Amino acid sequence: MKKHPKELVEATAGAIMEHFIPKNKEENSFSFHFTIPPSSNYKANYQKDSKGIWILVGFEVDERL
């Protein structure tokens, strides 16, 4: 699996994160898996800050997918 630059992974996660925001307003964190073609899989982790804004707090390579 090719390892992509941090900026690309963060930009990709940021571009699609709105599709994964929990419907429950009480939730303070969420994560989701995504693929950068052709076959690099990642897991993004978000947390809500004190102003209610979702912040990417990290990502990891997901080799299980």
C-alpha positions in Angstrom: 0.0 0.0 0.0 1.3 3.4 -0.9 1.6 5.9 2.0 0.2 9.3 1.0 1.3 12.7 2.3 -0.3 13.9 5.6 -1.8 16.9 3.7 -3.5 14.7 1.2 -5.0 12.4 3.8 -6.2 15.3 5.9 -7.7 17.1 2.9 -9.5 14.0 1.7 -11.0 13.3 5.2 -12.0 17.0 5.5 -13.8 16.9 2.1 -16.0 13.9 3.0 -16.4 14.2 6.8 -19.8 15.9 6.7 -21.3 12.7 5.4 -20.3 11.0 8.7 -21.2 13.5 11.3 -23.4 11.8 13.9 -27.1 12.8 13.9 -27.1 12.7 17.7 -26.1 16.2 18.8 -24.8 14.8 22.1 -22.0 12.9 20.4 -18.6 14.4 20.9 -16.5 12.2 18.5 -16.8 10.0 15.5 -14.5 8.1 13.1 -14.8 6.7 9.6 -12.9 4.7 7.0 -12.1 5.9 3.5 -9.9 4.9 0.6 -7.6 7.0 -1.5 -7.4 5.2 -4.9 -6.3 2.8 -5.9 -6.1 0.9 -2.6 -4.9 3.0 0.4 -7.2 2.7 3.3 -7.4 5.2 6.2 -9.4 5.8 9.4 -10.1 9.4 10.4 -10.9 10.5 13.9 -12.8 13.6 14.7 -13.8 15.3 18.0 -16.1 18.3 18.7 -14.3 21.3 20.2 -15.8 23.6 22.9 -17.5 25.7 20.2 -19.2 22.6 18.6 -16.8 22.5 15.6 -15.6 19.1 14.4 -11.8 18.9 14.4 -9.7 16.2 12.8 -7.6 14.8 15.7 -5.8 12.1 13.9 -5.8 9.5 11.2 -4.2 6.0 10.8 -3.5 3.6 8.0 -6.1 0.9 8.0 -4.6 -2.3 6.5 -7.5 -4.5 7.5 -9.7 -3.4 4.6 
